[in-house]
Amino acid sequence: MSPSVCVIIPTYNQAHLVGRAIDSVLRQTYPNLVVVVADDGSTDDTERVVGLRLGNPRLQYHRNAFNRGRVGNYRHALTHHAHADWVLNLDGDDFFINPGFIADAMAAVQRHGAGQVLFVQGRHVSLDHEPDPAAVVALTRGGPETVLDAGQYFLRFFKTRYFSHLTTLYRRDAALAAGFYEADALSADMYSVLKLCLCHPAQRVILSGTVSAVWFQHGHNSSKSASFAVHLRNFRLLSQLPRMARQRGLGLMPSLAWQGRLVLFSALVYASAVWRRLAR
C-alpha cells in the first residue's frame, strides 16, 4: 500500500471559508489520504458546514473542548489526530488548486527514497479571491523540481525568499521528534520547518516549481499583525536557529550571514505590517 497522508485543516470561526478548503483537499487524487478538520472551538456555523461533508469516508472532524490558539491547535492536531506517515497543514482559509499535488509529491518522495526525504514543498500564490478556471490552468502548469540537502535549504533560505507552509508535505515522525509547532509565535510554521532541516541537515528536501495552492488574503490573516511585541517575540525565536546551525556543523560564517539576513527580513516584515495598518 502507498504511504498514508493526512491533511490537517485547522480552523476557527471560518464557516464561510472552511468548506472550500475541505473540498479542495477531497479533490486530491492521491488514494491513501485522510482529511482532519481541527476545529479550535468555533462559535459560528463551522460544525454544520463540516457535517455536510462527513459522508465522505476520508474526512474526520475533531472539535477542541477549549480554544487552544492557532499554534496550539496545529500541535494538538498533529500529535493526536494526524495518524499518517506524511502530514500537511492547510489552514481553513486557504485551498488547493492542483488536485494532483499530493500524488505528485508522493511520487517524488518514492523516486528519491522515502527514508531520505524530509519534506516536499510546492508553491502557492497569494490572492484575495478564487481564481477563475483559465487562471488555474495557467498557474498549475508543471514547474521544475529541485532536490537539495536540508542544510542547504536552511542556508539558502533568505536567498530564495520563498516559503510555503500550506504546500509543505512532511514526515510526521521526523516532525514530532523535532518539536513541530512547540513554539507559539507568528512564524511557528517557518521555525518548525527550518528546525527540522537542522535536525537532519544531510537528508533531502524536494522543491516543486508547480503552483498548487492559494494563500487566501483577508483582514484576519495572523501574519498581518502590526504588534511590535509579536514581531519581537518572533525574531527572538528565529534567532535561535543560527546557533543551532553552528552546532550542526554548518559553519560560523554562513550562520552569521544567515543571522544578518534574518535581521533585515524581520525589519521588512514588521515595516510592511505597520504600513498596511497605517494605509487602512
MIMIVO-550407 format. One record per residue (C-alpha): x, y, z. Coordinates in steps of 0.001 Angstrom, whole numbers, plus 500000, padded with zeros to 6 digits. Layout:
<pts>
XYZ...
</pts>
This chain:
<pts>
500000500000500000501155503549499301502311505621502308499495507301504227498991511061504051496977513273506408495992516836505558495154518791508712492755521701508247492983523827511411490142526316511644488443528744513986485264530643513089485817530206509350482475528661508420482331530859505306485713529568504087486453526131505500484117524274503123486226525433500185489392524205501898487866520790502632486516520359499106489893521254497610491589518509499645488916515918498918489551516518495213493148515343495620493805512238493525496179510519495964494387507373497208495695506831500754494537510172502119492766511294505297491498514835505890491295516007509513489412519203510311490749520513513633488124522947514899489521525120517677486170525544519433484433527652516784481337529575517830479996530034514298478475527549511822481686525564511252480364522293512688477363522324510348479487523154507297481840520272508037478941517964508888477514518362505397480666516672504087481133513915506676479584511354504339482989511194502685484898508385504481488201510238504107487011513165506222487269513376510028486102516168512323487590516959515735486435519907517843488596521106520715486866521378524079488513524799524511490317527268522279493993526304522069495067529144519809496465528914516301499741527131517052498330525087519915495683523763517533498381522866514990500340520962517625497349519154519140496081518023515741499493516791514623500075514924517871496639513423518468494730513255515180497166513073512252497965509361512320499719509073508965503219508694507563503154512135505943501320515287507022500413518636505503498847521603507308496350523635505231494734526481507162490959526662506905491014529853504835493426528500502196492813525945499456494433523728496829494040524458493120496090521498491861494264518192492528497400516232491697499683517980494178499847515257496843500068512438494286502928514218492513504671514975495812504480511363496981505725510139493598508753512427494050509293511007497547509351507480496148511776508457493385514253509937495831513832507434498680511117507825501299513540507295504174515834510038502875513276512794502200512255515184504981509620517114503092508304518160499715507421521818499279505361523197496418504482526760495536501461528923496238500050532243495141498602534922497418495141536034496290492122537775497797489728535903495503489219532480493996490936532283490584488847531565487515489361528221485690491565529717482982493850531273485609494066527944487469495208526155484298497913528778483780499035528735487418499287524961487772501355524203484705504255521999485807507348523736487127510905522492487657511825520189490535514850520888492735516403518448495194518878519622497819520151518754501259518144520127504160521219522003505397521463523751502026517776524617502175518380526296505533521445528277504429519797529442501189516508530303502851516733534094502656518392533993499243515499532097497679512986534329499525510291531711499392508448529623501944505120527805501663503690526182504766500442525274503007502273523160500417504828521512502717504257517758502993506492516468505794507356513199507528505322513008510710507864511016512748510661513460511984508428516462512663507336515188516069510924514375517043511993517899516022509261519518518148506995520826515398504698523684516490506040523773520046506877527475519846503854529791519835504935532634517580503952534338514339506358532205512285505902528944514179505452527150510857508651528566509337510614527949512537509394524344512683510431523572509102513830525243509478514477523457512775513559520180511078516217520918508463518825521489511161517895518237512882518532516330509632520872518521507524522021515673505254518550514461504300516741515570501183514278518345500518512280518336497285511082521687495943508371521629493298508068524567490942504364523928490383501849526297491968499383524089493841497547526244496402496181529681497235497124531555500375493902533489500786494382537102501816491853538830504075491737541161507033492161538446509651495388536785508447497576536278511526500655537260509502499322540835509248499756541628512938501352545044513450502183544445517131505848545172517884505775542675520777504522539922518444507254540613515891509975540883518558508994537512520019509057536083516518512537537482515851513899536096519116512555532659518247514088532609514762517354533949516205517854530593517947518380528900514589521854530246513631523295528876516890521721525516516125523181525689512628526693526131514028526153523196516374525148521071513376528375521897511592527027524333509014529839526790509704530347530012511656530375532489508772527342531045506940525422531059510224526369534675510934525356535649507407522011533916507972521538535905511191522197539144509318519632538299506667517159537435509435517535540938510902516762542510507526513897540108506843512294540754510247512576544514509861510950544416506431508110542162507601507356544445510553507581547611508435505190546085505905502697545192508651502843548724510070502449550245506610499342548146505940497872549246509270498519552955508526497157552655504995493720551471506164
</pts>
